[in-house]
Amino acid sequence: MKSTRFVTICFVYSGTILLAQGAFLFESPIAIITQIGVGLSILGTGLLRLYKPEEYERKPTEYGPLAYAMATLALVLTALFLAQVVVF
């Protein structure tokens, strides 16, 4: 898999998880609005990267830290979402 595609998929996945967390978040309205806003911005970035992939093409060596950071973010968000679902 190309590193560009992997990072884009991580953006879309992370945005979707954040939006799902916002639906299960039973705290203050400001926390819910913030969660949904961040989820929409990350999801929008991922969809923009899907729509114009040639704009984000780089050398595969330049994607190292970004790819690892996005994979870590996706794993952490998934773990937090599952923990939140189990607790509530």
Secondary structure in CASP SS format (residue, H / E / C, confidence):
PFRMAT SS
TARGET T0000
AUTHOR 0000-0000-0000
METHOD secondary structure of the structure
MODEL  1
M C 1.00
K C 1.00
S H 1.00
T H 1.00
R H 1.00
F H 1.00
V H 1.00
T H 1.00
I H 1.00
C H 1.00
F H 1.00
V H 1.00
Y H 1.00
S H 1.00
G H 1.00
T H 1.00
I H 1.00
L H 1.00
L H 1.00
A H 1.00
Q H 1.00
G H 1.00
A H 1.00
F H 1.00
L C 1.00
F C 1.00
E C 1.00
S C 1.00
P H 1.00
I H 1.00
A H 1.00
I H 1.00
I H 1.00
T H 1.00
Q H 1.00
I H 1.00
G H 1.00
V H 1.00
G H 1.00
L H 1.00
S H 1.00
I H 1.00
L H 1.00
G H 1.00
T H 1.00
G H 1.00
L H 1.00
L H 1.00
R H 1.00
L H 1.00
Y H 1.00
K C 1.00
P H 1.00
E H 1.00
E H 1.00
Y H 1.00
E C 1.00
R C 1.00
K C 1.00
P H 1.00
T H 1.00
E H 1.00
Y H 1.00
G H 1.00
P H 1.00
L H 1.00
A H 1.00
Y H 1.00
A H 1.00
M H 1.00
A H 1.00
T H 1.00
L H 1.00
A H 1.00
L H 1.00
V H 1.00
L H 1.00
T H 1.00
A H 1.00
L H 1.00
F H 1.00
L H 1.00
A H 1.00
Q H 1.00
V H 1.00
V H 1.00
V H 1.00
F C 1.00
END
